[in-house]
């Protein structure tokens, strides 16, 4: 992982913390599926479909019925999916 990539992930983690109402200097390690869905602008049921089908590589933790996501995994997921543009380079 490059320094720039690590800085991007740290910045995204801070944005996630602010969005969820946490202190960006002390972000939570894990969030539940509803909070993860809010961060990603999705419904929790969409995340459930992703988990069951493996559509996207978004790691999660499961203990019994509880589903948790690492904030760092969500930040890395968003960093991987960040695009600069969709058009051709002239």
C-alpha positions as a Python dict, from the first residue, in 0.01 Angstrom:
ca = {
    (1, 'X'): (0, 0, 0),
    (2, 'X'): (144, 335, -99),
    (3, 'X'): (162, 634, 132),
    (4, 'X'): (-92, 820, -84),
    (5, 'X'): (-332, 525, -75),
    (6, 'X'): (-297, 498, 304),
    (7, 'X'): (-360, 873, 338),
    (8, 'X'): (-673, 840, 122),
    (9, 'X'): (-802, 559, 343),
    (10, 'X'): (-733, 765, 656),
    (11, 'X'): (-919, 1061, 507),
    (12, 'X'): (-1214, 839, 414),
    (13, 'X'): (-1219, 693, 767),
    (14, 'X'): (-1238, 1047, 907),
    (15, 'X'): (-1524, 1131, 668),
    (16, 'X'): (-1711, 816, 775),
    (17, 'X'): (-1665, 906, 1141),
    (18, 'X'): (-1800, 1257, 1087),
    (19, 'X'): (-2092, 1126, 883),
    (20, 'X'): (-2189, 889, 1166),
    (21, 'X'): (-2140, 1151, 1437),
    (22, 'X'): (-1816, 1018, 1584),
    (23, 'X'): (-1492, 1200, 1662),
    (24, 'X'): (-1274, 1170, 1347),
    (25, 'X'): (-960, 1151, 1563),
    (26, 'X'): (-1101, 845, 1739),
    (27, 'X'): (-1317, 657, 1487),
    (28, 'X'): (-1502, 341, 1590),
    (29, 'X'): (-1336, 15, 1494),
    (30, 'X'): (-1663, -152, 1390),
    (31, 'X'): (-2007, -36, 1281),
    (32, 'X'): (-2329, -230, 1232),
    (33, 'X'): (-2492, -303, 898),
    (34, 'X'): (-2737, -12, 927),
    (35, 'X'): (-2454, 237, 982),
    (36, 'X'): (-2252, 80, 698),
    (37, 'X'): (-2555, 111, 469),
    (38, 'X'): (-2591, 479, 566),
    (39, 'X'): (-2225, 544, 484),
    (40, 'X'): (-2259, 375, 146),
    (41, 'X'): (-2601, 534, 72),
    (42, 'X'): (-2759, 191, 47),
    (43, 'X'): (-3034, -2, 219),
    (44, 'X'): (-2928, -263, 476),
    (45, 'X'): (-3101, -523, 261),
    (46, 'X'): (-2865, -439, -26),
    (47, 'X'): (-2568, -517, 198),
    (48, 'X'): (-2739, -843, 296),
    (49, 'X'): (-2767, -935, -73),
    (50, 'X'): (-2400, -847, -128),
    (51, 'X'): (-2302, -1069, 166),
    (52, 'X'): (-2505, -1365, 45),
    (53, 'X'): (-2406, -1341, -322),
    (54, 'X'): (-2048, -1218, -282),
    (55, 'X'): (-2119, -949, -542),
    (56, 'X'): (-1865, -706, -399),
    (57, 'X'): (-1554, -775, -195),
    (58, 'X'): (-1662, -592, 121),
    (59, 'X'): (-1537, -787, 425),
    (60, 'X'): (-1765, -819, 727),
    (61, 'X'): (-1765, -982, 1068),
    (62, 'X'): (-2042, -1215, 1178),
    (63, 'X'): (-2098, -1337, 1532),
    (64, 'X'): (-2426, -1521, 1563),
    (65, 'X'): (-2685, -1294, 1403),
    (66, 'X'): (-2478, -979, 1449),
    (67, 'X'): (-2308, -833, 1142),
    (68, 'X'): (-2034, -575, 1181),
    (69, 'X'): (-1811, -394, 935),
    (70, 'X'): (-1465, -255, 1007),
    (71, 'X'): (-1452, 115, 928),
    (72, 'X'): (-1110, 55, 772),
    (73, 'X'): (-1259, -209, 537),
    (74, 'X'): (-1534, 28, 426),
    (75, 'X'): (-1277, 305, 371),
    (76, 'X'): (-1057, 69, 165),
    (77, 'X'): (-1363, -44, -34),
    (78, 'X'): (-1450, 318, -115),
    (79, 'X'): (-1087, 400, -201),
    (80, 'X'): (-1074, 107, -446),
    (81, 'X'): (-1395, 222, -613),
    (82, 'X'): (-1300, 588, -645),
    (83, 'X'): (-1277, 692, -1009),
    (84, 'X'): (-1120, 1006, -1153),
    (85, 'X'): (-1329, 1026, -1470),
    (86, 'X'): (-1534, 812, -1706),
    (87, 'X'): (-1433, 964, -2039),
    (88, 'X'): (-1141, 907, -2268),
    (89, 'X'): (-810, 1081, -2215),
    (90, 'X'): (-734, 1317, -2505),
}
